[in-house]
Amino acid sequence: MTEKEKLGKYLLKLRERIPSKEYDKEHISQQELADSNTGLTKFFIGTVERGEANPTLDKLILLAKALDLKTITLLELEINVDKYIKELEKK
């Protein structure tokens, strides 16, 4: 398993913990997650979950926000998801 595939598998597990609000399913679908979060598409989420994508930091932060993560740690640096998105919106 590649490192990108490990990341994708982890993100899939996080998505599967979010209940669906629109469909009669146990967890939110890629489409529902994309529809309810600006900057994300079903295609993007799918490629990340399959370990095919090379997401930018901005996309990873948007995905973290969609998955209801408050912080993420990259390169031993903790990033506040909400603060990062606010700074991104100011651009």
C-alpha positions as CSV (number, residue, x, y, z in Angstrom):
1,M,0.0,0.0,0.0
2,T,1.4,3.4,-1.0
3,E,1.4,6.4,1.4
4,K,-1.2,8.1,-0.7
5,E,-3.4,5.0,-0.4
6,K,-2.9,5.0,3.4
7,L,-4.0,8.7,3.5
8,G,-7.0,7.8,1.3
9,K,-8.0,4.9,3.4
10,Y,-7.8,7.0,6.6
11,L,-9.9,9.8,5.0
12,L,-12.5,7.2,3.9
13,K,-12.8,6.0,7.5
14,L,-13.3,9.5,8.7
15,R,-16.1,10.1,6.1
16,E,-17.8,6.9,7.1
17,R,-18.1,8.2,10.6
18,I,-20.4,11.1,9.4
19,P,-24.0,10.2,9.2
20,S,-25.9,11.0,6.0
21,K,-28.6,13.7,6.2
22,E,-30.0,13.3,2.7
23,Y,-29.9,9.6,2.0
24,D,-31.0,6.4,3.7
25,K,-27.5,5.3,4.4
26,E,-25.3,4.8,7.4
27,H,-22.7,7.4,6.3
28,I,-22.4,10.4,4.1
29,S,-21.6,9.8,0.5
30,Q,-18.8,11.4,-1.5
31,Q,-21.5,13.4,-3.4
32,E,-23.2,14.6,-0.3
33,L,-19.9,15.6,1.3
34,A,-19.0,17.6,-1.8
35,D,-22.4,19.2,-2.2
36,S,-22.3,20.5,1.4
37,N,-18.7,21.9,1.3
38,T,-17.5,24.6,-1.0
39,G,-14.3,23.8,-2.9
40,L,-14.8,20.0,-3.0
41,T,-16.1,17.7,-5.7
42,K,-17.1,14.1,-5.7
43,F,-14.3,13.5,-8.2
44,F,-11.7,15.0,-6.0
45,I,-12.9,13.2,-2.9
46,G,-12.9,9.9,-4.8
47,T,-9.3,10.4,-6.2
48,V,-8.0,11.2,-2.7
49,E,-9.8,8.2,-1.1
50,R,-8.3,5.9,-3.8
51,G,-4.8,7.2,-3.3
52,E,-4.7,8.7,-6.8
53,A,-4.6,12.5,-6.0
54,N,-1.8,14.8,-4.9
55,P,-4.0,17.3,-3.0
56,T,-2.7,20.8,-2.3
57,L,-2.6,22.1,1.3
58,D,-5.7,24.2,0.6
59,K,-7.6,21.2,-0.6
60,L,-6.5,19.1,2.4
61,I,-7.7,21.8,4.8
62,L,-11.0,22.0,3.0
63,L,-11.4,18.3,3.2
64,A,-10.4,18.3,6.9
65,K,-13.1,21.0,7.6
66,A,-15.7,18.9,5.7
67,L,-14.7,15.9,7.8
68,D,-15.2,18.0,11.0
69,L,-11.6,18.0,12.0
70,K,-10.5,20.9,14.2
71,T,-6.8,20.5,13.6
72,I,-4.4,18.5,11.5
73,T,-0.7,17.8,12.0
74,L,1.6,18.0,9.0
75,L,5.3,17.8,9.3
76,E,4.9,17.9,13.1
77,L,3.2,21.3,12.7
78,E,-0.3,21.6,14.0
79,I,-2.7,23.6,11.8
80,N,-5.9,25.1,13.1
81,V,-8.4,24.3,10.3
82,D,-10.9,27.1,11.0
83,K,-8.2,29.7,11.2
84,Y,-6.6,28.5,8.0
85,I,-9.9,28.7,6.1
86,K,-10.6,32.2,7.4
87,E,-7.2,33.3,6.2
88,L,-7.9,31.6,2.8
89,E,-11.2,33.4,2.5
90,K,-9.4,36.8,3.0
91,K,-7.3,36.3,-0.2
